[in-house]
Amino acid sequence: MLPATFSAFELQPLPDGASTILRLLAAQAPNWPEIALVAARDPALSLALVVAEPLAAGELRDGLNTVLRRRLERIGPDLLRAWLLGLGHVGEQGDEPAENALLRAECALHLAIETRYPRPDEAYLAGLWRGLTRSSGWQRATRPPAVDLVAACGLPPSLADALEAGGLMDEQLAAAHPLLAVVEAAERLTAADWQEQAEKIAHLSGLETGTVLSLRADVGYIVSGHAAFPAVPAVAAPPVRPSLRLTEDPYRCAGVLGLLTAAFVDLDGPAIGERLAIAGPLFGLHTPPILLGGGEDGRLQPMLAAAPDSVASLIGELRLRVDDEASCIALSARSEHPTSFFVDGAGPGRSMADWQIARWLGRAGFHVLPLASGREIAVAVIGATSAQALDSELRWRYAALLGAAARALRSYNHQRNEVAAREAVLQQRFRDHVRKIVHEATNPLTVLKSRIGMLAQERADDVPLQDEMSLLNAELDRIDNLLRGAAALPAEASESGHCRVPELLLDMRTLYGEPLFGSRGIQLELRAARDVPPAAISASALKQVLLNLLRNASEALQPGQRLVVSVLPLVNVDGRNCLEIRLVDNGPGLPPDRTLDPLSPRPTSKGGGHQGLGLSVVREILGQWDATLLCRSQKGTGTSFQIFVPLEQSA
């Protein structure tokens, strides 16, 4: 972790490079590969991007340009513009000419390749950044050690040694990590007398003198020509780096504020958090801030989703009130003025909450910045290692950045709450409507069940009839449950997530065989293997699927035709053991307009109450249980459906 005092503004991007990036960003679709190419040639800009989002393990193997492009795209055009327009107030570009850094970087890269150093992009960065750690433009009082800087980038400490260790003798370099020799050789190739040193450089790098001379000539050609900034239309542009401090230039302040607002607009909560995480270090804010907003209950709560047991989560559990007279956080929220708290060694002091928050942050204390987020209260808590007040320029930048994020979060939360409220109203209206339907449907269902009960009593000795009456009662109960479930009423005991398919098919044939097939002269056959394991689907869901398919078949087939339903116990589908239910008929086949996409909802020609939704409903239900449906049909020959249902895991 870099010290909180380190700011990315203390070193400036190259003016030509910054101007080029701003012109490239003006395109309707920014050319991110070209922008990344410019950033890769700029010591300060490349460093700021990698500090903003440290490298993951092995990420640099993808190539430096790819690494920088990922970060630039995450930052986005508006935030990148705001950062470039906000620069120019603290430091300088450095002591050495820009061409020297690029020349040294390219020499280090080519030397690494020639000497088979396994991570050539590390050598490139070492050459590119070496001048930064020695620059007088980077104030020594706030300059982090190279080892801290490199660690913050996610790079190995050997690169930090290559940045700082200069003037070593060849004997020392021979015993050091090979990266040091590569970068030192590149340093010497950058010097004015590199030709006179060619033999010594060759000895240091282990290459032939001719190879070194050829390498230096190639690199010089690349840097002087092809490694210049990409060609863009020549337009007159004001200097990117003005002489005034940002807070002294109202026009630039307004521009930066507008760009920061645009950078977070239309993002959801998680996306705002991700963009803020990379924007903070880019703007010099290396301690992650905690955004707190005032709620309707008068308490300050985290504005971003907080991970369990995180500092933000613990602060939320404090339930700190805005009217708390002891807390400097509450004072800043009320007064809209910056405050700070630092532990003085004498104990918690007046505010136990502030003392605990400082301890949780792992800092000597923290600064509190009020944020402009509309009419509602919002503050940022920023851990700090020193009680020294924030520079007014940095304080304005942090407040502008964090305020833009806070306003976007407020807008997102308001929109989410409004949508939730509208959905709640619509859901309640839907429930009321379905409850009314359920109430009206109860009467005919009750009459039907009563009549079935009377018939069962009148013919108590008729065992087959008793079985049919029992199945009819079960179906009426299922209709009642479906209606109640549609109203999202409190769920009753959950149904088992598996069923035995042969038994379910026998029950369905008993109930539907005669009215759907027998009365129409259509033959229905059931075929099932022995010991079929349970299928991982509820009985009601599979019954609804099969009933749709059986009804469709009965309406399509003519007297004398046949439907065969088979159950196969074990079929492997995409590596999963499944049970197959196959329905095959010898009917006319599907209409030609349905054969290309038979499972999508379409208007039907059946008339009556048909809506052409049966097969689409079947597919939707099966998808909920990770089951699949295949359909084959040929005109005049028949149609087949194959249902593949995963087997129960314990089977």
C-alpha positions as CSV (number, residue, x, y, z in Angstrom):
1,M,0.0,0.0,0.0
2,L,1.4,3.4,-1.0
3,P,1.5,6.1,1.6
4,A,-1.7,8.2,1.7
5,T,0.4,11.3,0.9
6,F,1.5,9.9,-2.5
7,S,-0.4,11.6,-5.3
8,A,-0.4,10.5,-9.0
9,F,-0.5,14.3,-9.8
10,E,3.1,14.7,-8.7
11,L,4.3,13.6,-12.1
12,Q,2.9,14.8,-15.4
13,P,2.1,12.9,-18.6
14,L,3.9,14.0,-21.7
15,P,2.0,17.0,-23.2
16,D,2.1,15.5,-26.8
17,G,0.8,12.2,-25.5
18,A,-2.0,13.7,-23.4
19,S,-3.1,15.9,-26.3
20,T,-3.1,12.8,-28.6
21,I,-5.2,10.8,-26.1
22,L,-7.7,13.7,-25.8
23,R,-8.0,13.9,-29.6
24,L,-8.5,10.1,-29.8
25,L,-11.2,10.2,-27.1
26,A,-13.1,12.7,-29.3
27,A,-14.0,9.9,-31.7
28,Q,-17.5,8.4,-31.5
29,A,-15.9,5.1,-30.6
30,P,-12.5,5.6,-28.8
31,N,-9.7,3.6,-30.4
32,W,-8.5,2.0,-27.1
33,P,-5.6,0.0,-28.7
34,E,-4.1,3.3,-30.0
35,I,-4.7,5.1,-26.7
36,A,-3.0,2.2,-24.9
37,L,-0.1,2.5,-27.3
38,V,0.3,6.2,-26.3
39,A,0.0,5.3,-22.6
40,A,2.7,2.6,-22.9
41,R,5.2,5.2,-24.1
42,D,4.5,7.6,-21.3
43,P,6.3,7.0,-18.0
44,A,3.9,8.9,-15.7
45,L,0.7,7.8,-17.5
46,S,1.6,4.1,-17.6
47,L,2.7,4.2,-14.0
48,A,-0.6,5.9,-12.9
49,L,-2.7,3.3,-14.7
50,V,-0.9,0.3,-13.1
51,V,-1.0,1.9,-9.7
52,A,-4.7,2.6,-10.1
53,E,-5.3,-1.1,-10.7
54,P,-2.4,-3.3,-9.7
55,L,-1.4,-6.2,-11.9
56,A,-2.8,-9.6,-11.2
57,A,-0.4,-12.5,-10.9
58,G,0.9,-13.3,-14.4
59,E,-1.2,-10.6,-16.1
60,L,1.8,-9.0,-17.7
61,R,2.3,-12.1,-19.8
62,D,-0.7,-10.8,-21.9
63,G,1.5,-7.9,-23.0
64,L,1.8,-4.4,-21.6
65,N,-0.5,-2.8,-24.3
66,T,-3.3,-5.3,-23.4
67,V,-2.8,-4.6,-19.7
68,L,-3.1,-0.9,-20.1
69,R,-6.0,-1.2,-22.5
70,R,-8.0,-3.1,-19.9
71,R,-7.5,-0.3,-17.4
72,L,-8.3,2.4,-19.8
73,E,-11.6,0.8,-20.8
74,R,-12.6,0.3,-17.2
75,I,-11.8,4.0,-16.5
76,G,-13.8,5.1,-19.5
77,P,-13.5,8.2,-21.7
78,D,-15.1,10.7,-19.3
79,L,-13.0,9.8,-16.3
80,L,-9.8,9.7,-18.4
81,R,-10.6,13.2,-19.8
82,A,-11.3,14.6,-16.3
83,W,-8.0,13.2,-15.1
84,L,-6.0,14.6,-18.0
85,L,-7.7,18.0,-17.7
86,G,-7.1,18.1,-14.0
87,L,-3.3,17.6,-14.2
88,G,-0.6,20.2,-14.2
89,H,-0.4,21.7,-10.7
90,V,2.2,19.8,-8.6
91,G,5.1,18.3,-10.4
92,E,7.1,18.3,-13.6
93,Q,7.7,15.8,-16.3
94,G,11.1,15.0,-14.9
95,D,14.6,16.0,-15.5
96,E,15.4,13.9,-18.6
97,P,14.0,14.3,-22.1
98,A,11.0,12.2,-22.9
99,E,12.9,10.5,-25.7
100,N,15.5,9.2,-23.3
101,A,13.0,7.2,-21.2
102,L,11.4,5.7,-24.3
103,L,14.8,4.9,-25.8
104,R,16.0,3.2,-22.6
105,A,12.7,1.2,-22.3
106,E,12.9,0.0,-25.9
107,C,16.6,-0.9,-25.4
108,A,15.8,-2.8,-22.3
109,L,12.9,-4.7,-24.0
110,H,15.1,-5.7,-27.0
111,L,18.0,-6.7,-24.7
112,A,15.7,-8.8,-22.7
113,I,14.5,-10.6,-25.8
114,E,18.0,-11.1,-27.1
115,T,19.3,-12.4,-23.7
116,R,16.2,-14.6,-23.3
117,Y,15.1,-12.8,-20.1
118,P,11.7,-14.5,-19.3
119,R,9.7,-11.3,-18.7
120,P,10.6,-8.7,-21.3
121,D,7.8,-6.3,-20.4
122,E,9.2,-6.0,-16.9
123,A,12.5,-4.9,-18.5
124,Y,10.6,-2.4,-20.6
125,L,8.8,-0.9,-17.5
126,A,12.1,-0.7,-15.6
127,G,13.7,1.3,-18.4
128,L,10.6,3.5,-18.8
129,W,10.2,4.3,-15.1
130,R,13.8,4.5,-14.1
131,G,14.0,8.2,-14.6
132,L,10.9,8.8,-12.4
133,T,12.4,7.6,-9.2
134,R,15.3,10.0,-9.7
135,S,13.4,13.0,-10.9
136,S,13.6,16.2,-8.9
137,G,10.0,16.9,-10.1
138,W,8.9,14.2,-7.7
139,Q,9.2,15.9,-4.3
140,R,11.5,13.9,-2.1
141,A,9.4,14.5,1.0
142,T,6.4,12.7,-0.6
143,R,8.2,10.3,-3.0
144,P,7.5,6.7,-2.1
145,P,10.5,4.3,-2.1
146,A,10.7,2.3,-5.4
147,V,10.0,-0.9,-3.5
148,D,6.7,0.4,-2.2
149,L,5.8,1.8,-5.6
150,V,6.6,-1.5,-7.4
151,A,4.7,-3.5,-4.8
152,A,1.7,-1.2,-5.2
153,C,1.8,-2.1,-9.0
154,G,1.8,-5.8,-8.3
155,L,5.3,-6.2,-9.7
156,P,8.3,-8.2,-8.2
157,P,10.9,-6.4,-6.0
158,S,13.6,-7.2,-8.6
159,L,12.1,-4.4,-10.7
160,A,12.4,-2.0,-7.8
161,D,16.1,-2.8,-7.5
162,A,16.5,-2.1,-11.2
163,L,14.8,1.3,-10.8
164,E,17.0,2.4,-7.9
165,A,20.4,0.6,-8.3
166,G,22.5,2.7,-10.6
167,G,26.3,3.1,-11.1
168,L,27.1,-0.5,-10.1
169,M,30.3,-2.1,-11.3
170,D,30.2,-4.9,-13.8
171,E,31.4,-7.3,-11.1
172,Q,28.4,-6.4,-8.9
173,L,26.0,-6.7,-11.8
174,A,27.3,-10.1,-12.7
175,A,26.3,-11.4,-9.2
176,A,22.9,-9.6,-9.2
177,H,19.5,-10.5,-10.6
178,P,19.7,-10.5,-14.4
179,L,17.2,-7.7,-14.7
180,L,19.7,-5.3,-13.2
181,A,22.2,-6.0,-15.9
182,V,19.6,-5.7,-18.7
183,V,18.5,-2.3,-17.4
184,E,22.0,-1.0,-16.8
185,A,23.0,-2.1,-20.3
186,A,20.0,-0.2,-21.6
187,E,21.0,2.9,-19.6
188,R,24.4,2.9,-21.2
189,L,22.9,2.5,-24.7
190,T,21.0,5.6,-24.0
191,A,24.1,7.7,-23.2
192,A,25.6,10.0,-25.8
193,D,28.8,7.9,-26.0
194,W,27.0,4.6,-26.4
195,Q,29.2,3.7,-29.4
196,E,32.4,4.0,-27.4
197,Q,30.9,1.8,-24.7
198,A,29.5,-0.8,-27.2
199,E,32.2,-3.4,-26.3
200,K,31.6,-3.0,-22.5
201,I,27.8,-3.2,-23.0
202,A,28.3,-6.4,-25.1
203,H,30.3,-7.9,-22.3
204,L,27.8,-6.9,-19.7
205,S,24.8,-8.3,-21.6
206,G,26.6,-11.4,-22.9
207,L,26.0,-10.5,-26.5
208,E,28.3,-10.0,-29.5
209,T,29.4,-6.4,-30.1
210,G,27.8,-6.5,-33.6
211,T,24.5,-7.6,-32.1
212,V,24.5,-4.7,-29.6
213,L,25.3,-2.2,-32.4
214,S,22.6,-3.6,-34.6
215,L,20.1,-3.6,-31.7
216,R,20.8,0.0,-30.8
217,A,20.4,1.1,-34.5
218,D,17.1,-0.7,-34.8
219,V,15.8,0.8,-31.5
220,G,16.9,4.3,-32.5
221,Y,15.0,4.0,-35.8
222,I,11.9,2.8,-33.9
223,V,11.9,5.6,-31.3
224,S,12.6,8.3,-33.9
225,G,9.9,7.2,-36.3
226,H,7.5,4.4,-35.7
227,A,7.3,4.8,-31.9
228,A,6.1,8.4,-32.1
229,F,2.5,9.1,-31.2
230,P,-0.1,7.9,-33.6
231,A,-1.0,10.3,-36.5
232,V,-4.1,12.3,-35.8
233,P,-5.6,15.2,-37.8
234,A,-3.6,18.4,-37.2
235,V,-5.7,20.8,-35.1
236,A,-4.8,23.7,-33.0
237,A,-5.1,22.7,-29.3
238,P,-4.5,24.6,-26.1
239,P,-1.8,23.4,-23.9
240,V,-2.9,20.4,-21.8
241,R,-1.0,21.5,-18.8
242,P,-2.0,25.0,-17.8
243,S,-0.1,27.1,-15.4
244,L,-2.9,27.8,-13.0
245,R,-3.9,25.4,-10.3
246,L,-7.2,23.7,-11.0
247,T,-9.0,25.5,-8.2
248,E,-7.8,28.8,-9.6
249,D,-9.3,28.1,-13.0
250,P,-13.2,28.1,-12.9
251,Y,-13.6,27.0,-16.5
252,R,-11.5,24.0,-16.0
253,C,-13.2,23.2,-12.7
254,A,-16.5,23.3,-14.4
255,G,-15.3,21.0,-17.2
256,V,-13.8,18.5,-14.7
257,L,-17.0,18.4,-12.6
258,G,-19.1,17.8,-15.7
259,L,-16.8,14.9,-16.9
260,L,-16.8,13.3,-13.5
261,T,-20.6,13.4,-13.3
262,A,-20.8,11.8,-16.8
263,A,-18.3,9.1,-15.8
264,F,-20.7,7.7,-13.2
265,V,-24.1,8.4,-14.7
266,D,-26.3,5.5,-15.8
267,L,-24.2,2.9,-13.9
268,D,-25.7,0.6,-11.3
269,G,-24.4,0.3,-7.7
270,P,-21.8,-2.4,-8.3
271,A,-20.5,-0.7,-11.5
272,I,-20.2,2.6,-9.6
273,G,-18.1,0.9,-6.9
274,E,-15.8,-0.7,-9.5
275,R,-15.2,2.5,-11.3
276,L,-14.6,4.4,-8.1
277,A,-12.1,1.7,-7.0
278,I,-9.9,2.4,-10.0
279,A,-10.6,6.2,-10.1
280,G,-9.4,6.8,-6.5
281,P,-5.8,5.7,-7.0
282,L,-5.7,7.4,-10.4
283,F,-6.6,10.7,-8.7
284,G,-4.0,10.1,-6.0
285,L,-6.5,8.7,-3.4
286,H,-4.7,5.5,-2.5
287,T,-6.7,4.8,0.7
288,P,-10.1,3.5,-0.3
289,P,-12.7,6.0,0.9
290,I,-15.9,5.0,2.7
291,L,-19.0,6.8,1.5
292,L,-21.7,7.4,4.1
293,G,-25.2,8.8,3.4
294,G,-27.9,10.0,5.7
295,G,-31.0,7.9,5.7
296,E,-34.6,8.8,6.6
297,D,-34.0,7.5,10.1
298,G,-31.3,10.2,10.6
299,R,-28.4,7.7,10.7
300,L,-25.3,7.5,8.5
301,Q,-25.0,4.2,6.5
302,P,-22.6,3.0,3.8
303,M,-23.7,4.0,0.3
304,L,-21.9,1.1,-1.4
305,A,-22.7,-2.5,-0.7
306,A,-20.3,-3.6,2.1
307,A,-18.8,-7.0,2.4
308,P,-19.5,-8.9,5.7
309,D,-17.0,-7.9,8.4
310,S,-15.5,-5.1,6.3
311,V,-14.8,-1.7,7.8
312,A,-17.8,-0.2,6.0
313,S,-20.0,-3.0,7.3
314,L,-18.8,-2.4,10.9
315,I,-19.5,1.4,10.5
316,G,-23.0,0.5,9.4
317,E,-23.5,-1.5,12.5
318,L,-22.5,1.5,14.6
319,R,-25.7,3.2,13.4
320,L,-24.1,6.6,13.8
321,R,-26.6,9.4,14.0
322,V,-26.3,12.7,12.1
323,D,-27.1,14.6,15.2
324,D,-24.3,12.9,17.3
325,E,-22.7,15.9,19.1
326,A,-19.4,14.0,19.8
327,S,-18.5,12.5,16.3
328,C,-16.5,14.6,13.8
329,I,-18.1,12.5,11.1
330,A,-21.6,13.6,12.1
331,L,-20.3,17.2,12.5
332,S,-19.0,17.2,8.9
333,A,-22.4,15.8,7.7
334,R,-24.3,18.6,9.5
335,S,-22.0,21.5,8.9
336,E,-20.9,20.6,5.3
337,H,-17.3,21.4,6.3
338,P,-14.2,19.1,6.3
339,T,-13.3,17.6,9.7
340,S,-10.7,15.1,10.9
341,F,-10.0,12.8,13.8
342,F,-6.6,11.5,15.0
343,V,-5.8,9.3,18.0
344,D,-3.6,11.2,20.4
345,G,-2.7,8.3,22.7
346,A,-4.9,9.6,25.5
347,G,-7.7,7.1,24.9
348,P,-10.9,7.3,22.8
349,G,-11.8,10.9,23.7
350,R,-15.4,12.2,23.3
351,S,-16.4,10.0,20.5
352,M,-16.0,6.3,20.9
353,A,-17.3,5.8,17.4
354,D,-14.6,7.9,15.8
355,W,-11.9,6.2,17.9
356,Q,-13.1,2.7,16.8
357,I,-13.4,3.7,13.1
358,A,-9.8,5.0,13.2
359,R,-8.6,1.7,14.6
360,W,-10.6,-0.3,12.1
361,L,-9.1,1.7,9.2
362,G,-5.6,0.8,10.6
363,R,-4.5,4.5,10.4
364,A,-3.6,7.2,12.9
365,G,-6.9,8.8,12.0
366,F,-9.1,10.0,9.2
367,H,-10.3,13.0,7.2
368,V,-14.0,13.6,6.6
369,L,-15.1,15.4,3.4
370,P,-18.7,16.5,2.9
371,L,-19.9,15.6,-0.5
372,A,-22.4,17.4,-2.7
373,S,-25.1,14.8,-3.5
374,G,-28.2,16.9,-3.9
375,R,-30.3,17.8,-0.9
376,E,-29.3,14.7,1.0
377,I,-26.4,14.3,3.4
378,A,-23.2,12.4,2.2
379,V,-19.7,12.3,3.5
380,A,-16.5,10.5,2.7
381,V,-14.2,9.0,5.4
382,I,-10.6,8.7,4.3
383,G,-8.0,7.0,6.5
384,A,-4.7,9.0,6.9
385,T,-1.3,8.4,8.5
386,S,-0.7,12.0,9.3
387,A,-2.8,14.8,11.0
388,Q,-1.6,17.2,8.4
389,A,-4.6,18.8,6.7
390,L,-5.3,17.9,3.1
391,D,-4.0,20.4,0.5
392,S,-6.9,22.5,-0.7
393,E,-6.3,21.4,-4.3
394,L,-6.4,17.7,-3.5
395,R,-9.3,18.2,-1.2
396,W,-11.3,19.7,-4.1
397,R,-10.3,16.9,-6.4
398,Y,-11.3,14.2,-3.9
399,A,-14.6,15.9,-3.1
400,A,-15.4,16.3,-6.8
401,L,-14.6,12.7,-7.6
402,L,-16.4,11.2,-4.6
403,G,-19.3,13.6,-4.9
404,A,-19.9,12.5,-8.4
405,A,-20.0,8.9,-7.3
406,A,-22.3,9.8,-4.4
407,R,-24.8,11.6,-6.6
408,A,-24.8,8.6,-9.0
409,L,-25.4,6.3,-6.1
410,R,-28.3,8.4,-4.9
411,S,-29.8,8.5,-8.3
412,Y,-29.4,4.7,-8.7
413,N,-30.9,4.0,-5.3
414,H,-33.9,6.3,-5.9
415,Q,-34.6,4.7,-9.3
416,R,-34.3,1.2,-7.8
417,N,-36.7,2.2,-4.9
418,E,-39.2,3.7,-7.4
419,V,-39.1,0.6,-9.6
420,A,-39.5,-1.6,-6.5
421,A,-42.5,0.4,-5.3
422,R,-44.1,0.2,-8.7
423,E,-43.5,-3.5,-8.9
424,A,-45.0,-3.9,-5.4
425,V,-48.1,-2.1,-6.5
426,L,-48.5,-4.1,-9.7
427,Q,-47.8,-7.4,-7.8
428,Q,-50.5,-6.5,-5.2
429,R,-53.0,-5.7,-8.0
430,F,-52.1,-9.0,-9.7
431,R,-52.6,-10.9,-6.4
432,D,-56.0,-9.2,-5.8
433,H,-57.1,-10.0,-9.3
434,V,-56.1,-13.7,-9.1
435,R,-57.6,-14.0,-5.6
436,K,-60.9,-12.9,-7.1
437,I,-60.6,-15.5,-9.9
438,V,-59.7,-18.1,-7.3
439,H,-62.7,-17.2,-5.2
440,E,-65.0,-17.4,-8.2
441,A,-63.5,-20.7,-9.4
442,T,-64.0,-22.3,-6.0
443,N,-67.8,-22.6,-6.4
444,P,-67.7,-24.8,-9.6
445,L,-64.8,-26.8,-8.3
446,T,-66.8,-27.4,-5.1
447,V,-69.9,-28.5,-7.1
448,L,-67.8,-30.9,-9.2
449,K,-66.1,-32.4,-6.1
450,S,-69.5,-32.8,-4.4
451,R,-71.0,-34.5,-7.5
452,I,-68.0,-36.9,-7.7
453,G,-68.4,-37.7,-4.1
454,M,-72.1,-38.5,-4.6
455,L,-71.4,-40.8,-7.5
456,A,-68.7,-42.6,-5.5
457,Q,-71.3,-43.2,-2.7
458,E,-74.0,-44.4,-5.1
459,R,-71.6,-47.0,-6.6
460,A,-69.5,-47.9,-3.7
461,D,-68.9,-51.4,-5.0
462,D,-67.5,-50.3,-8.4
463,V,-63.8,-50.5,-7.7
464,P,-62.6,-49.2,-11.1
465,L,-65.1,-46.3,-10.8
466,Q,-63.8,-45.5,-7.3
467,D,-60.2,-45.3,-8.7
468,E,-61.3,-43.0,-11.5
469,M,-63.2,-40.8,-8.9
470,S,-60.0,-40.6,-6.8
471,L,-57.9,-39.5,-9.8
472,L,-60.5,-36.9,-10.8
473,N,-60.5,-35.5,-7.2
474,A,-56.7,-35.3,-7.4
475,E,-56.9,-33.4,-10.7
476,L,-59.4,-31.0,-9.2
477,D,-57.1,-30.4,-6.3
478,R,-54.3,-29.8,-8.7
479,I,-56.3,-27.1,-10.5
480,D,-57.1,-25.5,-7.2
481,N,-53.4,-25.5,-6.2
482,L,-52.4,-24.0,-9.6
483,L,-54.8,-21.2,-9.2
484,R,-53.7,-20.4,-5.7
485,G,-50.0,-20.6,-6.7
486,A,-50.7,-18.1,-9.5
487,A,-51.7,-15.5,-6.9
488,A,-48.4,-16.0,-5.1
489,L,-50.1,-16.9,-1.9
490,P,-48.0,-18.4,1.0
491,A,-46.6,-21.7,-0.2
492,E,-47.8,-24.8,1.3
493,A,-45.6,-27.8,1.9
494,S,-43.1,-28.0,-0.9
495,E,-43.6,-30.7,-3.5
496,S,-41.0,-33.4,-3.9
497,G,-38.5,-32.6,-6.6
498,H,-38.6,-36.0,-8.1
499,C,-41.1,-38.5,-9.5
500,R,-41.4,-42.0,-10.9
501,V,-42.4,-41.6,-14.6
502,P,-44.0,-45.0,-15.4
503,E,-46.4,-44.7,-12.4
504,L,-47.3,-41.1,-13.4
505,L,-48.0,-42.2,-17.0
506,L,-50.3,-45.0,-15.9
507,D,-52.3,-42.6,-13.8
508,M,-52.6,-40.2,-16.7
509,R,-53.7,-43.0,-19.1
510,T,-56.4,-44.0,-16.6
511,L,-57.6,-40.4,-16.4
512,Y,-57.1,-39.1,-19.9
513,G,-56.8,-42.2,-22.1
514,E,-60.5,-42.5,-22.9
515,P,-61.6,-38.9,-23.3
516,L,-58.5,-37.8,-25.3
517,F,-57.8,-41.0,-27.4
518,G,-60.3,-43.9,-26.9
519,S,-63.4,-41.9,-27.6
520,R,-61.8,-40.6,-30.8
521,G,-60.7,-44.0,-32.1
522,I,-57.0,-43.2,-31.5
523,Q,-54.7,-45.9,-30.0
524,L,-52.5,-44.9,-27.0
525,E,-49.6,-47.3,-26.1
526,L,-47.3,-47.0,-23.0
527,R,-44.0,-48.8,-23.0
528,A,-41.6,-48.6,-20.0
529,A,-38.5,-50.5,-19.1
530,R,-38.2,-52.2,-15.7
531,D,-36.6,-50.5,-12.7
532,V,-36.7,-47.0,-14.1
533,P,-35.0,-44.7,-11.6
534,P,-36.7,-41.5,-10.4
535,A,-36.5,-38.4,-12.6
536,A,-35.3,-35.1,-11.1
537,I,-38.6,-33.2,-11.8
538,S,-41.7,-32.7,-9.7
539,A,-44.8,-34.8,-10.6
540,S,-46.9,-31.7,-11.2
541,A,-44.4,-30.1,-13.6
542,L,-44.0,-33.3,-15.6
543,K,-47.7,-33.9,-15.6
544,Q,-48.3,-30.4,-17.1
545,V,-45.7,-31.1,-19.8
546,L,-47.1,-34.4,-20.7
547,L,-50.7,-33.2,-20.7
548,N,-49.8,-30.5,-23.2
549,L,-48.2,-33.0,-25.5
550,L,-51.0,-35.6,-25.1
551,R,-53.7,-33.0,-25.8
552,N,-51.8,-31.7,-28.9
553,A,-51.5,-35.3,-30.2
554,S,-55.1,-36.1,-29.7
555,E,-56.2,-33.0,-31.6
556,A,-53.8,-33.8,-34.5
557,L,-54.4,-37.5,-35.0
558,Q,-57.2,-39.1,-36.9
559,P,-59.2,-42.3,-36.0
560,G,-57.1,-45.3,-36.5
561,Q,-53.8,-43.5,-35.9
562,R,-51.5,-44.2,-33.0
563,L,-49.4,-42.5,-30.3
564,V,-46.7,-44.5,-28.5
565,V,-45.2,-43.2,-25.3
566,S,-41.9,-44.9,-24.2
567,V,-39.7,-44.5,-21.2
568,L,-36.0,-45.3,-21.5
569,P,-34.1,-45.5,-18.2
570,L,-30.6,-44.2,-19.0
571,V,-29.4,-41.8,-21.7
572,N,-26.3,-39.7,-21.4
573,V,-26.8,-36.1,-22.6
574,D,-23.8,-33.7,-22.5
575,G,-22.2,-35.8,-19.8
576,R,-25.4,-36.0,-17.6
577,N,-27.4,-39.2,-17.0
578,C,-30.9,-38.6,-18.1
579,L,-34.2,-40.5,-18.4
580,E,-35.8,-40.2,-21.9
581,I,-39.5,-39.9,-22.5
582,R,-40.3,-40.4,-26.1
583,L,-43.7,-39.6,-27.7
584,V,-44.0,-40.8,-31.4
585,D,-47.2,-40.7,-33.5
586,N,-48.0,-41.5,-37.2
587,G,-50.1,-38.5,-37.8
588,P,-49.9,-35.8,-40.4
589,G,-46.8,-34.0,-39.0
590,L,-46.5,-30.4,-38.0
591,P,-47.6,-27.6,-40.4
592,P,-44.8,-26.4,-42.6
593,D,-44.6,-23.0,-40.9
594,R,-44.0,-24.7,-37.6
595,T,-41.3,-27.1,-38.5
596,L,-38.4,-24.5,-38.4
597,D,-39.2,-23.4,-34.9
598,P,-41.9,-25.6,-33.3
599,L,-41.3,-24.6,-29.7
600,S,-41.9,-20.8,-30.0
601,P,-45.3,-19.3,-29.3
602,R,-47.3,-18.6,-32.4
603,P,-50.9,-17.9,-33.4
604,T,-52.9,-21.2,-33.8
605,S,-55.5,-22.1,-36.2
606,K,-57.3,-24.4,-33.7
607,G,-59.8,-21.7,-32.7
608,G,-61.7,-21.7,-29.4
609,G,-59.5,-20.9,-26.4
610,H,-56.2,-22.1,-28.0
611,Q,-53.4,-19.5,-28.0
612,G,-50.6,-21.4,-29.6
613,L,-48.6,-21.4,-26.4
614,G,-48.5,-25.1,-25.4
615,L,-45.1,-26.1,-26.7
616,S,-43.4,-22.8,-25.5
617,V,-44.9,-23.5,-22.0
618,V,-43.5,-27.1,-22.2
619,R,-40.0,-25.8,-23.1
620,E,-40.1,-23.2,-20.3
621,I,-41.2,-25.7,-17.6
622,L,-38.6,-28.2,-18.7
623,G,-35.9,-25.5,-18.7
624,Q,-36.7,-24.8,-15.0
625,W,-35.7,-28.4,-14.3
626,D,-32.6,-28.5,-16.5
627,A,-34.5,-30.8,-18.9
628,T,-34.5,-30.6,-22.7
629,L,-37.0,-31.2,-25.5
630,L,-36.3,-32.3,-29.1
631,C,-38.9,-32.3,-31.8
632,R,-38.8,-34.1,-35.2
633,S,-41.6,-34.0,-37.7
634,Q,-42.2,-35.0,-41.3
635,K,-45.2,-34.2,-43.3
636,G,-47.5,-37.2,-43.8
637,T,-45.2,-39.4,-41.6
638,G,-45.6,-38.2,-38.1
639,T,-44.1,-36.3,-35.2
640,S,-41.8,-37.3,-32.3
641,F,-40.9,-35.5,-29.1
642,Q,-38.0,-36.6,-26.9
643,I,-37.8,-35.3,-23.4
644,F,-34.5,-35.7,-21.5
645,V,-34.9,-35.3,-17.8
646,P,-31.9,-35.6,-15.4
647,L,-32.0,-38.5,-13.1
648,E,-32.3,-37.9,-9.4
649,Q,-28.8,-37.5,-8.0
650,S,-29.2,-40.0,-5.2
651,A,-30.5,-42.6,-7.7
